[in-house]
Amino acid sequence: MHDQDKPSFEAIFRQNEQRIHYHMHKFGIHDGQGEYYVEGIYAMWMAYKKCDPTKGPLGTYFNYTIRNRFIDMFR
């Protein structure tokens, strides 16, 4: 898939934003400052830029990167 064939990040983000909230809920994160939410967006952006559609679904990669970003923040 070429970059011009890839949907925009904004479109992908709107479809997958709930993944950030899911992981925040799963970890019991209360994010009054919005820090974890922003880091979740960053994780999605990095996954979007690095994604290789031949390796599997983008949603699975989003879950992996968001989860691992949150774990890194706990350390």
C-alpha positions as CSV (number, residue, x, y, z in Angstrom):
1,M,0.0,0.0,0.0
2,H,1.4,3.4,-1.0
3,D,1.0,6.4,1.3
4,Q,-1.4,8.0,-1.2
5,D,-3.6,4.9,-0.9
6,K,-3.6,5.0,2.9
7,P,-6.6,6.6,4.6
8,S,-5.8,9.8,6.5
9,F,-4.8,9.7,10.1
10,E,-7.8,11.8,11.1
11,A,-10.2,9.2,9.5
12,I,-8.4,6.3,11.2
13,F,-8.3,8.2,14.5
14,R,-12.0,8.8,14.5
15,Q,-12.6,5.1,13.9
16,N,-10.2,3.9,16.6
17,E,-10.2,6.6,19.3
18,Q,-12.2,4.3,21.6
19,R,-9.1,2.1,21.8
20,I,-7.4,4.8,23.9
21,H,-10.3,5.0,26.3
22,Y,-10.6,1.2,26.5
23,H,-6.9,0.8,27.6
24,M,-7.3,3.7,30.1
25,H,-10.3,2.0,31.6
26,K,-8.6,-1.4,31.6
27,F,-5.6,0.0,33.5
28,G,-7.8,2.1,35.8
29,I,-6.3,5.4,34.6
30,H,-8.0,8.6,35.8
31,D,-6.6,11.1,33.4
32,G,-7.6,14.5,34.8
33,Q,-4.8,16.3,32.9
34,G,-5.3,14.4,29.7
35,E,-1.7,13.2,29.7
36,Y,-2.5,9.5,29.0
37,Y,-5.0,10.4,26.3
38,V,-2.4,12.5,24.5
39,E,0.1,9.7,24.8
40,G,-2.5,7.3,23.4
41,I,-2.9,9.6,20.3
42,Y,0.9,9.7,19.9
43,A,1.1,5.9,20.1
44,M,-1.7,5.6,17.4
45,W,0.2,8.2,15.2
46,M,3.4,6.2,15.5
47,A,1.6,2.9,14.7
48,Y,-0.1,4.6,11.7
49,K,3.2,5.8,10.4
50,K,5.0,2.5,10.8
51,C,2.1,0.2,9.9
52,D,2.7,-2.6,7.3
53,P,-0.7,-3.9,6.2
54,T,0.8,-7.2,5.3
55,K,1.7,-7.9,8.9
56,G,-1.9,-7.8,10.3
57,P,-4.8,-5.6,11.1
58,L,-4.0,-2.0,12.0
59,G,-6.4,-2.1,15.0
60,T,-4.4,-4.9,16.6
61,Y,-1.2,-2.8,16.1
62,F,-3.0,0.2,17.7
63,N,-3.9,-1.9,20.8
64,Y,-0.4,-3.1,21.1
65,T,1.3,0.3,20.8
66,I,-1.2,2.1,23.1
67,R,-1.0,-0.6,25.8
68,N,2.8,-0.6,25.7
69,R,3.0,3.2,25.7
70,F,0.9,3.3,28.9
71,I,3.0,0.6,30.5
72,D,6.1,2.6,29.7
73,M,4.5,5.7,31.3
74,F,4.0,3.7,34.5
75,R,7.7,2.9,34.8
